[in-house]
């Protein structure tokens, strides 16, 4: 199961990278990790992401998510408890 998740994550990362290149957008590796995480786990919370990556702080997560939202690559639909993240890269 873990290997399948890693393979899916790599496939999704490549597709997102290609879509971003076509749009002329560059993001950091951390921001890419956030996009992939929320693509695979749309109902996850920010704290779920922080728990999955011990190398990032809450403030770092907040600021990177805010940047992705500014770029309109990541959107939140619904509320904190019942909402979901939408990775909006276009079609990929």
N, CA, C and O of each residue as an XYZ file, in Angstrom:
368
protein
N       0.827     -1.190      0.000
C       0.000      0.000      0.000
C       0.875      1.259      0.000
O       0.606      2.204     -0.741
N       1.925      1.268      0.835
C       2.813      2.425      0.919
C       3.501      2.682     -0.418
O       3.617      3.834     -0.836
N       3.964      1.619     -1.103
C       4.621      1.788     -2.394
C       3.651      2.333     -3.426
O       4.036      3.143     -4.269
N       2.394      1.899     -3.373
C       1.379      2.403     -4.297
C       1.163      3.890     -4.081
O       1.064      4.647     -5.046
N       1.089      4.322     -2.816
C       0.912      5.737     -2.506
C       2.100      6.551     -3.015
O       1.916      7.641     -3.555
N       3.322      6.029     -2.847
C       4.507      6.745     -3.321
C       4.505      6.845     -4.836
O       4.860      7.888     -5.385
N       4.112      5.777     -5.521
C       4.057      5.790     -6.972
C       3.004      6.778     -7.449
O       3.248      7.545     -8.380
N       1.843      6.767     -6.821
C       0.794      7.716     -7.173
C       1.267      9.142     -6.956
O       1.016     10.013     -7.789
N       1.949      9.389     -5.843
C       2.437     10.729     -5.536
C       3.431     11.199     -6.595
O       3.382     12.354     -7.019
N       4.323     10.322     -7.020
C       5.303     10.699     -8.051
C       4.620     10.987     -9.382
O       4.985     11.938    -10.074
N       3.634     10.175     -9.745
C       2.892     10.386    -10.986
C       2.152     11.715    -10.941
O       2.165     12.470    -11.912
N       1.512     11.997     -9.822
C       0.772     13.248     -9.667
C       1.730     14.428     -9.684
O       1.442     15.455    -10.299
N       2.862     14.289     -9.017
C       3.848     15.368     -8.995
C       4.323     15.704    -10.405
O       4.441     16.880    -10.752
N       4.595     14.699    -11.213
C       5.034     14.938    -12.591
C       3.947     15.648    -13.393
O       4.239     16.560    -14.167
N       2.705     15.235    -13.211
C       1.601     15.852    -13.943
C       1.408     17.304    -13.515
O       1.176     18.174    -14.354
N       1.504     17.567    -12.220
C       1.374     18.938    -11.726
C       2.518     19.787    -12.263
O       2.296     20.907    -12.722
N       3.743     19.264    -12.209
C       4.903     20.010    -12.701
C       4.736     20.375    -14.165
O       5.037     21.502    -14.559
N       4.265     19.450    -14.969
C       4.058     19.713    -16.392
C       3.008     20.806    -16.589
O       3.190     21.704    -17.410
N       1.919     20.728    -15.841
C       0.856     21.733    -15.953
C       1.361     23.110    -15.530
O       1.008     24.118    -16.142
N       2.188     23.152    -14.482
C       2.734     24.431    -14.032
C       3.699     25.014    -15.055
O       3.690     26.221    -15.297
N       4.530     24.170    -15.655
C       5.459     24.635    -16.678
C       4.708     25.237    -17.865
O       5.122     26.254    -18.421
N       3.610     24.604    -18.240
C       2.802     25.125    -19.348
C       2.224     26.494    -19.021
O       2.027     27.318    -19.914
N       1.955     26.736    -17.753
C       1.409     28.025    -17.314
C       2.498     29.015    -16.921
O       2.199     30.169    -16.613
N       3.755     28.583    -16.926
C       4.857     29.469    -16.575
C       4.935     29.781    -15.089
O       5.395     30.855    -14.699
N       4.492     28.857    -14.269
C       4.499     29.052    -12.820
C       5.565     28.152    -12.201
O       5.677     26.974    -12.542
N       6.344     28.725    -11.288
C       7.310     27.921    -10.546
C       6.946     27.968     -9.065
O       6.533     29.007     -8.550
N       7.100     26.850     -8.396
C       6.836     26.766     -6.965
C       7.981     26.003     -6.316
O       8.766     25.340     -6.994
N       8.063     26.107     -5.007
C       9.121     25.424     -4.276
C       8.790     23.937     -4.137
O       7.661     23.511     -4.381
N       9.789     23.165     -3.744
C       9.575     21.737     -3.500
C       8.553     21.530     -2.390
O       7.712     20.634     -2.468
N       8.629     22.355     -1.366
C       7.681     22.252     -0.260
C       6.254     22.521     -0.745
O       5.326     21.803     -0.372
N       6.081     23.535     -1.561
C       4.762     23.836     -2.095
C       4.252     22.699     -2.977
O       3.058     22.398     -2.980
N       5.151     22.076     -3.719
C       4.763     20.918     -4.528
C       4.302     19.778     -3.620
O       3.302     19.119     -3.905
N       5.034     19.547     -2.526
C       4.646     18.502     -1.582
C       3.258     18.765     -0.999
O       2.467     17.840     -0.816
N       2.974     20.023     -0.711
C       1.659     20.395     -0.174
C       0.574     20.110     -1.208
O      -0.469     19.549     -0.871
N       0.808     20.491     -2.464
C      -0.185     20.237     -3.520
C      -0.449     18.743     -3.683
O      -1.601     18.316     -3.770
N       0.604     17.963     -3.724
C       0.447     16.514     -3.891
C      -0.288     15.926     -2.692
O      -1.187     15.100     -2.854
N       0.090     16.349     -1.495
C      -0.564     15.829     -0.289
C      -2.060     16.097     -0.330
O      -2.856     15.190     -0.086
N      -2.457     17.338     -0.636
C      -3.880     17.668     -0.626
C      -4.613     17.109     -1.845
O      -5.828     16.913     -1.798
N      -3.900     16.855     -2.920
C      -4.530     16.175     -4.052
C      -4.904     14.745     -3.655
O      -5.991     14.263     -3.974
N      -3.992     14.084     -2.959
C      -4.236     12.705     -2.524
C      -5.154     12.620     -1.309
O      -5.799     11.596     -1.086
N      -5.213     13.702     -0.521
C      -5.990     13.719      0.729
C      -6.835     14.993      0.796
O      -6.570     15.848      1.641
N      -7.831     15.146     -0.059
C      -8.564     16.411     -0.126
C      -9.304     16.797      1.149
O      -9.547     17.983      1.374
N      -9.666     15.843      1.980
C     -10.384     16.186      3.211
C      -9.450     16.364      4.406
O      -9.909     16.598      5.523
N      -8.160     16.256      4.178
C      -7.177     16.429      5.254
C      -7.159     17.887      5.709
O      -7.603     18.786      4.996
N      -6.642     18.090      6.900
C      -6.500     19.442      7.446
C      -5.042     19.883      7.342
O      -4.157     19.093      7.011
N      -4.818     21.154      7.630
C      -3.443     21.657      7.682
C      -2.640     20.874      8.705
O      -1.481     20.533      8.470
N      -3.261     20.592      9.839
C      -2.563     19.842     10.892
C      -2.215     18.432     10.440
O      -1.194     17.885     10.857
N      -3.054     17.833      9.589
C      -2.730     16.517      9.036
C      -1.449     16.608      8.208
O      -0.601     15.717      8.261
N      -1.317     17.691      7.444
C      -0.099     17.855      6.657
C       1.112     18.045      7.568
O       2.164     17.444      7.351
N       0.955     18.873      8.573
C       2.058     19.118      9.507
C       2.482     17.803     10.164
O       3.674     17.548     10.333
N       1.520     16.984     10.528
C       1.820     15.687     11.151
C       2.547     14.754     10.194
O       3.337     13.912     10.623
N       2.283     14.901      8.897
C       2.904     14.009      7.911
C       4.332     14.420      7.563
O       5.081     13.623      6.998
N       4.715     15.647      7.892
C       6.046     16.159      7.542
C       6.646     16.826      8.770
O       6.322     17.974      9.075
N       7.501     16.128      9.463
C       8.055     16.641     10.724
C       9.040     17.787     10.514
O       9.497     18.385     11.488
N       9.376     18.105      9.272
C      10.354     19.157      9.004
C       9.730     20.524      8.759
O      10.434     21.460      8.383
N       8.424     20.656      8.964
C       7.785     21.937      8.690
C       7.008     22.419      9.912
O       6.408     21.633     10.645
N       7.039     23.714     10.103
C       6.324     24.314     11.220
C       4.904     24.684     10.797
O       4.569     24.677      9.613
N       4.090     25.004     11.780
C       2.723     25.442     11.491
C       2.745     26.737     10.691
O       1.975     26.897      9.744
N       3.624     27.662     11.068
C       3.730     28.929     10.351
C       4.192     28.743      8.915
O       3.699     29.404      8.002
N       5.144     27.836      8.725
C       5.624     27.551      7.374
C       4.534     26.959      6.507
O       4.411     27.287      5.326
N       3.745     26.084      7.105
C       2.639     25.477      6.368
C       1.612     26.533      5.991
O       1.155     26.585      4.849
N       1.250     27.375      6.956
C       0.250     28.418      6.700
C       0.699     29.347      5.569
O      -0.077     29.659      4.665
N       1.952     29.781      5.632
C       2.423     30.739      4.626
C       2.520     30.095      3.243
O       2.224     30.743      2.240
N       2.925     28.844      3.182
C       3.009     28.175      1.881
C       1.629     27.882      1.302
O       1.429     27.996      0.092
N       0.684     27.509      2.147
C      -0.687     27.309      1.670
C      -1.259     28.636      1.188
O      -1.929     28.687      0.157
N      -0.995     29.712      1.931
C      -1.475     31.035      1.514
C      -0.901     31.411      0.153
O      -1.613     31.965     -0.684
N       0.360     31.121     -0.077
C       0.994     31.429     -1.366
C       0.345     30.623     -2.493
O       0.090     31.157     -3.573
N       0.082     29.349     -2.244
C      -0.578     28.511     -3.254
C      -1.995     29.008     -3.536
O      -2.477     28.918     -4.666
N      -2.659     29.530     -2.507
C      -3.992     30.092     -2.713
C      -3.915     31.395     -3.513
O      -4.775     31.655     -4.354
N      -2.896     32.212     -3.258
C      -2.690     33.442     -4.029
C      -2.485     33.125     -5.510
O      -2.979     33.837     -6.384
N      -1.757     32.057     -5.771
C      -1.504     31.629     -7.149
C      -2.712     30.908     -7.752
O      -2.698     30.524     -8.921
N      -3.754     30.730     -6.939
C      -4.982     30.044     -7.327
C      -4.733     28.590     -7.740
O      -5.402     28.057     -8.625
N      -3.761     27.965     -7.080
C      -3.454     26.560     -7.333
C      -4.127     25.654     -6.309
O      -4.347     24.469     -6.563
N      -4.451     26.218     -5.155
C      -5.061     25.458     -4.077
C      -6.241     26.260     -3.546
O      -6.113     27.445     -3.236
N      -7.386     25.602     -3.446
C      -8.596     26.268     -2.966
C      -9.238     25.420     -1.885
O      -9.091     24.198     -1.860
N      -9.942     26.081     -1.003
C     -10.664     25.383      0.064
C     -12.155     25.518     -0.209
O     -12.675     26.622     -0.369
N     -12.821     24.395     -0.258
C     -14.266     24.363     -0.482
C     -14.912     23.849      0.796
O     -14.573     22.765      1.270
N     -15.822     24.605      1.348
C     -16.475     24.191      2.580
C     -15.742     24.701      3.802
O     -14.779     25.460      3.698
N     -16.212     24.275      4.958
C     -15.671     24.747      6.226
C     -14.466     23.960      6.698
O     -13.969     23.058      6.023
N     -14.014     24.340      7.892
C     -12.829     23.707      8.465
C     -13.039     22.222      8.739
O     -12.144     21.411      8.505
N     -14.210     21.873      9.230
C     -14.436     20.483      9.638
C     -14.919     19.596      8.494
O     -14.528     18.432      8.408
N     -15.749     20.124      7.634
C     -16.341     19.299      6.588
C     -15.907     19.704      5.179
O     -16.488     19.248      4.194
N     -14.906     20.544      5.084
C     -14.472     21.024      3.782
C     -13.458     20.106      3.125
O     -13.079     19.059      3.649
N     -13.039     20.555      1.946
C     -12.008     19.804      1.236
C     -11.135     20.762      0.442
O     -11.549     21.867      0.091
N      -9.925     20.314      0.170
C      -8.971     21.072     -0.623
C      -9.122     20.680     -2.089
O      -9.325     19.511     -2.417
N      -9.021     21.663     -2.948
C      -9.085     21.429     -4.380
C      -7.787     21.938     -4.997
O      -7.465     23.122     -4.902
N      -7.059     21.047     -5.620
C      -5.836     21.419     -6.332
C      -6.287     21.792     -7.737
O      -6.737     20.944     -8.507
N      -6.157     23.080     -8.056
C      -6.678     23.611     -9.325
C      -5.522     23.973    -10.252
O      -5.062     25.114    -10.288
N      -5.071     22.979    -10.990
C      -3.945     23.152    -11.906
C      -4.442     23.201    -13.343
O      -3.660     23.435    -14.264
N      -5.702     22.989    -13.534
C      -6.239     22.818    -14.875
C      -6.343     21.328    -15.133
O      -6.352     20.531    -14.195
N      -6.418     20.959    -16.359
C      -6.516     19.539    -16.654
C      -5.129     18.924    -16.730
O      -4.240     19.437    -17.410
N      -4.963     17.833    -16.030
C      -3.704     17.091    -16.079
C      -3.954     15.637    -15.852
O      -3.015     14.841    -15.856
